[in-house]
Amino acid sequence: KSDEAIKLYDTIAASAGTATPLRDLARLRAAYVSIDTASFADISARVKDFDAAGNPWRHMAREILMLSAFKAGDHAGADSQAQAILGDPEAPAPLRQRAGMIADLLLPILGQK
């Protein structure tokens, strides 16, 4: 029921009566759910403004962008997001671990040692 979840999250995100942190979270959750069906451009449009130093949602946004780029075959883009996560000392440990796994998967694809 991904389509229903996305619609619900989008409704919450568009609701002026909902607190900003909940609207932001709804936008990010909709993007997570959309990874399997939406294009990278659509995912990026949903979360790109969260991917900024100091933004408390940047970690989630970078993971979403990393996974979406990986799925789209943009290995350099996925690696760039993984490195941004790994280079951010404030990134949560579980996220750093997931980013490290993606970075490790990309090593032979990108021809790095």
C-alpha positions, 0 to 999 in steps of 0.5 A: 500500500505504498501509494496510500502511504505516500498520499497520506504523508503528502497530505500531512506535509501539505497541512498548514495546521501541522507543526513544521517538524512533523511536516518535514518528517512526513516529506522524508517518510514519503521519499523513503516509501517512494525509493522503489517506484520514483525516479531519482529526480522525483526523490531529489525534489522531495528531499534536496533542501534537507541536505545541508550542513546543520539541517537536523534532517540531513542524515535522513535526506542523505540516506534517501538520496544515497539509496535512490542514486544506487537504485538508479545506477548512479554509483558516483552519486550514491558514493558521494552521498555515502561519503557525506554521511561517513564524513559527518561526525554527527551522523548516527552510528547505524546510518554510518554503518549502512553508508559504509556498506553501500560505500564498500559495495561501490568500491569494485564498481567505481574501480577504487582500491 
